[in-house]
C-alpha cells in the first residue's frame, strides 16, 4: 500500500462498498491512525445490498469512525450505462462530504486488477489517445482522488483480509458478465498468467511514458490556448495535435467521454474544406473551427442577450464593456433623447443606415469576415426609437458620424 500519498494530520473521505478492497483499505488506514470519514452508497441494485450497509455501518460503529450513507432507488436512474450513472451519483455524494468538511482527498480502493481491466478495455476500444489504466492520483469535480492500493493484486488483498480476519462481503454481480468490465474480468483476465499481466502492465507503462513526454512538449501550445481562448490549429506540430485536442476536451468534459473516435472525428472536421464548423460535444459545449482557428465554447454563451440602460453608466459583462473612452470605431455620441438605449445581439432582418446606404447586419458581418458564432454575441446598440446606431468595429449610423463619441461599447 502506498501511504506516501497520505498525511496523518489531514482528514479524508474514504469510499467503502463493503467489498474486500475497500474494507482492507479502511481497516489498514484505521490501524495506521488516519482521520477518515466513511462514505457508503446503496444503489438498491442487488437484493442483498443491505448486507453491505450493515457490514460497513457496524464496523464504523465498533471503531467510532464517522459514517455517511446515501441510498438510491430505480427512479434515480435512467436508461443507459448503469455503472456510469452509479459512478456519477457516487462522486456527487463524495463531493457533498468533501466540501462540507474541507477534507484533503477521497481515498478509493482501486487495485492492480482494476488497472488491468481498464487498460484492456481501452486497448479494445482503441482509446489510446491519453493515459492507459487508472492513475494513483487524479482530480474529479475538483476533488483529489487517491488510490493507495494500485500496487496490489486483488488475490493478495483477499489473502490479507483472510489472514487479518477483516470482514467483507462479496458483490455477486462482480462474478457475472452483464457489464463489459465484469465480462473482461471473468472471461478474459482471469485466464491471464502473471507473466501476461506483467506484459500488459509494461505495455501500458511504455505508452504512458510516451504520453507524459508529449504532454510536456505540447504545454506551450496548450498554455497559449488557455491564455487566448483560441489557437491556429496548424500551428501545432502534427504529432502533438491529438494530445492537444485531448487536453482542451478534458477541460470541459469527463475523461471517460473523450474517446479515440471523438478525437478522430474532430480532426476530420478540422481537416475538411469547410472554413467554419460547429460540432456538438457530448456535453453542453461546442467545438468550433473558424478559418483553421479552433476553440471550445459553452453553448449557453451562444445565446442572445438584452441589456437596457436609462442613462450612461459604466458596465461590464463577458460580452462587452460600456465605458466613456475607447477606439473611435467603438464609440458613438448619445444625447439624452437617445435613452433608454438597448445593447443586444443581432436579430434576423437587422439593418443600419450607413454613409453608403442601408445595410443588412448579416451582410456586414460576412464582409468583415466575422465568424458565425461570434456574430451571435456581438453587441448591437439601439436607441429608444429602435434605430441601430452602432455595431462596434462594424458600422455606425450615418446620423451619428459627425459628433464626437461619448459612449464606447468595447467588444
C-alpha positions in Angstrom: 0.0 0.0 0.0 1.3 3.4 -1.0 1.0 5.6 2.2 3.2 8.3 0.7 0.1 9.8 -0.9 -1.4 10.4 2.6 -0.8 12.6 5.6 -1.9 11.6 9.1 -2.6 15.2 10.0 -5.3 15.5 7.3 -8.8 14.3 7.0 -10.1 12.1 4.2 -13.3 10.8 2.8 -13.0 7.0 2.1 -15.4 5.3 -0.2 -16.3 1.9 1.3 -18.6 -0.5 -0.5 -18.1 -3.4 1.9 -16.1 -5.5 -0.6 -12.6 -6.9 0.3 -10.7 -4.0 -1.4 -12.4 -1.1 0.4 -12.6 -3.0 3.8 -8.9 -3.9 3.7 -8.1 -0.3 2.9 -10.4 1.0 5.7 -9.0 -1.4 8.2 -5.4 -0.7 7.4 -5.7 3.0 7.4 -7.6 2.9 10.7 -4.8 0.9 12.3 -2.3 3.4 10.8 -4.1 6.2 12.6 -5.5 8.2 9.6 -8.5 10.5 10.1 -11.3 9.0 8.0 -14.9 9.8 7.1 -16.5 6.7 5.6 -18.9 7.2 2.7 -21.2 4.2 1.7 -23.6 4.2 -1.2 -26.5 1.7 -1.6 -27.8 1.7 -5.1 -30.5 -0.9 -4.3 -29.4 -2.7 -7.5 -28.9 -6.1 -5.7 -31.3 -7.8 -3.4 -28.6 -8.3 -0.7 -27.2 -4.7 -0.7 -28.5 -4.2 2.8 -25.8 -6.6 3.9 -23.1 -4.2 2.7 -24.7 -1.4 4.6 -24.9 -3.4 7.8 -21.3 -4.6 7.5 -19.8 -1.1 6.9 -22.0 0.7 9.4 -21.3 -1.9 12.1 -17.5 -1.7 11.5 -17.7 2.1 11.8 -19.8 1.9 15.0 -17.3 -0.5 16.5 -14.3 1.8 15.9 -16.0 5.2 16.3 -15.5 6.2 12.6 -17.9 8.8 11.2 -20.2 7.1 8.8 -22.1 8.8 5.9 -24.7 6.9 3.9 -26.6 7.6 0.7 -29.3 5.5 -0.8 -30.6 5.5 -4.4 -33.6 3.8 -6.0 -34.7 2.8 -9.5 -36.3 6.2 -10.2 -32.8 7.8 -9.7 -31.5 6.0 -12.8 -32.4 6.5 -16.5 -31.8 4.2 -19.4 -28.2 3.7 -20.4 -25.0 2.6 -18.7 -25.8 1.8 -15.1 -22.2 1.7 -14.0 -21.5 5.2 -15.4 -24.6 6.6 -13.7 -23.7 4.9 -10.4 -20.2 6.4 -10.6 -21.7 9.9 -11.1 -24.1 9.5 -8.2 -21.3 8.2 -6.0 -18.9 11.0 -6.8 -21.6 13.6 -6.2 -22.1 12.1 -2.8 -18.3 12.2 -2.1 -18.4 15.9 -3.2 -21.0 16.8 -0.7 -18.9 15.5 2.2 -15.7 16.8 0.6 -17.0 20.3 0.5 -18.8 20.2 3.9 -15.7 19.2 5.8 -12.9 20.6 3.5 -11.1 17.3 3.5 -7.8 16.7 1.8 -8.9 14.0 -0.6 -11.1 11.0 -1.4 -9.5 7.6 -0.9 -10.7 4.7 -3.1 -9.8 1.0 -3.2 -8.9 0.5 -6.8 -6.1 -2.0 -7.3 -3.9 -3.6 -10.0 -6.7 -5.8 -11.4 -8.9 -2.7 -11.8 -5.9 -1.1 -13.6 -5.5 -4.1 -15.9 -9.2 -4.2 -16.7 -9.2 -0.6 -17.7 -6.1 -1.0 -19.8 -7.6 -4.0 -21.6 -10.9 -2.2 -22.4 -9.1 1.0 -23.6 -6.9 -1.1 -26.0 -10.0 -3.0 -27.2 -11.8 0.3 -27.9 -8.6 1.9 -29.4 -8.9 4.6 -26.7 -5.2 5.2 -26.6 -5.1 9.0 -27.0 -4.1 9.5 -23.4 -3.2 7.6 -20.2 -3.8 3.9 -20.2 -5.3 2.5 -17.0 -6.1 4.1 -13.6 -3.8 6.7 -12.0 -2.8 6.6 -8.4 -3.9 10.2 -8.0 -6.3 12.2 -10.1 -8.8 15.0 -9.7 -12.6 14.7 -10.2 -15.0 17.5 -9.6 -12.2 19.5 -8.1 -11.6 16.6 -5.6 -8.3 15.0 -5.1 -8.8 11.2 -5.7 -6.2 8.9 -4.0 -5.8 5.2 -4.7 -3.2 3.7 -2.4 -3.8 0.0 -3.4 -2.6 0.3 -7.0 0.4 -1.8 -6.2 -1.6 -4.9 -5.1 -3.5 -7.6 -7.0 -6.9 -8.5 -5.7 -5.8 -12.0 -4.9 -3.3 -10.6 -2.5 -5.9 -8.3 -0.9 -8.2 -11.2 -0.3 -5.4 -13.2 1.4 -4.6 -10.2 3.6 -8.3 -9.9 4.6 -8.5 -13.6 5.4 -5.2 -13.6 7.4 -6.2 -10.4 9.3 -9.8 -11.5 9.9 -11.1 -8.4 8.2 -14.8 -8.7 7.4 -16.0 -8.1 3.9 -19.0 -9.0 1.7 -18.6 -10.1 -1.9 -20.8 -8.4 -4.5 -22.1 -11.4 -6.5 -22.6 -9.2 -9.6 -18.8 -8.9 -9.9 -18.8 -12.6 -10.9 -21.4 -12.1 -13.7 -20.9 -10.9 -17.2 -23.7 -8.4 -17.7 -21.4 -5.4 -17.8 -18.3 -5.0 -20.0 -15.9 -4.7 -17.1 -17.3 -7.8 -15.4 -17.1 -9.7 -18.7 -13.4 -8.7 -19.2 -12.7 -9.7 -15.6 -14.4 -13.1 -15.6 -13.9 -14.3 -19.2 -10.5 -12.8 -20.2 -8.2 -11.6 -17.5 -9.0 -14.4 -15.1 -7.2 -16.7 -17.6 -4.1 -14.5 -17.8 -1.0 -15.8 -16.2 1.1 -13.5 -14.0 3.5 -13.1 -16.9 0.8 -12.0 -19.3 -0.5 -9.5 -16.7 3.0 -8.1 -16.2 3.5 -7.8 -20.0 0.2 -5.8 -20.3 1.3 -3.5 -17.5 4.7 -2.9 -19.2 2.9 -2.1 -22.4 0.8 0.4 -20.7 3.7 1.9 -18.8 5.6 2.5 -22.0 2.6 4.1 -23.6 2.1 6.3 -20.5 5.7 7.4 -20.6 5.3 8.5 -24.2 2.1 10.4 -23.3 3.9 12.1 -20.5 6.6 13.3 -22.9 4.0 14.5 -25.4 2.2 16.4 -22.7 5.4 18.2 -21.8 6.1 19.1 -25.4 2.5 20.4 -26.0 2.4 22.7 -23.0 3.5 25.8 -24.9 0.5 25.4 -27.3 -1.9 24.4 -24.5 -1.0 27.4 -22.4 -1.3 29.7 -25.4 -4.8 28.4 -25.9 -5.6 28.8 -22.3 -4.5 32.4 -22.4 -6.1 33.4 -25.8 -9.1 31.1 -25.7 -8.4 30.2 -29.4 -5.4 28.8 -31.4 -4.5 28.3 -35.0 -4.7 24.5 -35.3 -1.9 24.1 -37.9 0.5 26.0 -35.8 0.6 22.9 -33.5 3.0 20.2 -34.7 1.3 17.2 -36.2 2.5 14.7 -33.7 1.1 16.8 -30.8 -2.4 17.5 -32.2 -4.2 14.5 -30.7 -2.8 15.1 -27.2 -3.6 18.8 -27.6 -7.2 18.1 -28.5 -7.5 15.7 -25.6 -6.3 18.3 -23.1 -8.7 21.0 -24.3 -11.6 18.5 -24.3 -10.6 17.4 -20.8 -11.1 21.0 -19.6 -14.8 20.8 -20.3 -15.9 17.2 -20.1 -15.3 13.9 -18.1 -12.3 11.9 -19.4 -14.5 8.8 -19.8 -16.4 10.6 -22.6 -13.3 11.5 -24.5 -13.0 8.6 -26.9 -10.5 7.9 -29.7 -13.4 8.1 -32.2 -14.3 11.6 -30.9 -10.8 12.8 -31.3 -10.6 11.4 -34.9 -14.0 12.9 -35.8 -12.8 16.4 -34.6 -9.6 16.0 -36.6 -11.7 15.0 -39.7 -13.9 18.1 -39.3 -10.9 20.4 -38.9 -9.2 19.0 -42.0 -12.3 19.4 -44.1 -12.5 22.1 -46.7 -15.3 23.9 -44.8 -13.9 27.2 -43.4 -16.3 27.1 -40.4 -17.7 24.2 -38.4 -19.7 23.8 -35.2 -19.6 20.3 -33.7 -21.7 19.3 -30.7 -19.8 17.6 -27.9 -21.3 15.0 -25.6 -21.7 17.8 -23.0 -23.2 21.3 -23.2 -20.3 22.6 -25.3 -19.5 23.2 -29.0 -16.2 22.6 -30.8 -15.6 25.5 -33.2 -13.4 25.8 -36.2 -13.2 29.3 -37.8 -10.8 29.6 -40.7 -8.5 27.0 -39.1 -8.6 28.6 -35.7 -10.2 26.3 -33.1 -11.8 26.6 -29.7 -14.4 25.1 -27.4 -17.3 27.2 -26.1 -20.2 26.7 -23.7 -23.5 26.5 -25.6 -25.1 28.9 -23.2 -22.7 31.6 -24.3 -24.0 31.4 -27.8 -27.5 32.5 -26.7 -28.6 36.1 -27.2 -28.7 38.8 -24.6 -30.5 42.1 -24.0 -29.4 45.0 -21.7 -31.3 48.3 -21.2 -29.7 51.5 -19.9 -31.8 54.5 -19.0 -28.6 56.6 -18.8 -24.9 56.2 -19.2 -23.2 54.1 -16.5 -20.0 52.1 -16.6 -20.9 48.5 -17.2 -19.1 45.2 -17.9 -20.1 41.7 -18.8 -18.5 38.8 -20.6 -19.8 40.1 -24.0 -18.9 43.8 -23.8 -17.9 46.8 -21.6 -19.7 50.2 -21.6 -17.1 52.9 -21.0 -16.6 56.6 -21.6 -13.4 56.1 -23.6 -12.2 53.8 -26.3 -11.5 53.4 -30.0 -13.4 55.7 -32.3 -14.9 52.7 -34.1 -16.3 51.5 -30.8 -17.9 54.9 -29.9 -21.0 56.9 -30.6 -22.4 60.2 -29.3 -25.6 59.6 -27.4 -27.8 62.5 -26.4 -30.3 62.4 -23.5 -33.1 61.9 -26.1 -31.4 58.6 -27.3 -32.1 57.0 -23.9 -33.1 54.4 -22.9 -30.7 52.5 -25.1 -30.6 48.8 -25.6 -27.5 46.7 -26.2 -28.4 43.4 -27.5 -27.4 40.7 -30.0 -28.3 40.7 -33.7 -31.8 39.8 -34.7 -33.0 38.5 -38.1 -33.6 41.4 -40.5 -31.5 43.9 -38.6 -30.1 46.7 -40.7 -28.3 50.0 -40.2 -28.3 53.3 -42.2 -24.6 53.9 -43.2 -23.0 56.6 -45.4 -23.3 54.2 -48.3 -26.9 53.3 -47.7 -28.9 50.8 -45.7 -27.0 47.6 -45.0 -28.1 44.3 -43.5 -26.1 43.5 -40.5 -25.7 39.9 -41.6 -24.0 41.0 -44.8 -21.7 43.5 -42.9 -20.6 40.6 -40.6 -19.9 38.4 -43.6 -17.9 41.2 -45.4 -15.9 41.8 -42.2 -15.2 38.0 -42.0 -16.7 37.7 -38.5 -17.1 34.0 -37.8 -20.7 32.9 -37.5 -20.5 32.0 -33.8 -19.0 35.4 -32.8 -21.9 37.2 -34.6 -24.3 35.6 -32.1 -22.7 37.5 -29.2 -21.6 40.7 -31.0 -23.1 43.8 -29.4 -25.7 45.9 -31.3 -26.6 49.4 -29.8 -30.2 50.5 -30.3 -31.7 53.9 -29.3 -35.1 54.4 -27.7 -36.7 54.6 -31.2 -35.5 51.2 -32.2 -32.8 52.6 -34.5 -29.5 50.8 -34.6 -26.9 53.4 -34.0 -23.7 51.4 -33.6 -22.2 47.9 -34.2 -18.7 48.3 -32.7 -15.9 48.0 -35.4 -18.6 47.0 -38.0 -20.8 50.0 -38.7 -22.1 53.3 -37.3 -25.4 55.0 -38.2 -24.9 57.9 -40.6 -26.7 60.4 -38.3 -24.1 59.7 -35.6 -21.0 60.0 -37.7 -20.1 63.7 -37.2 -20.3 64.1 -33.5 -17.5 63.1 -31.1 -18.3 59.9 -29.3 -19.1 60.0 -25.6 -20.1 56.4 -25.1 -18.0 53.4 -26.1 -19.1 49.8 -26.4 -15.9 47.6 -26.1 -16.3 44.2 -27.7 
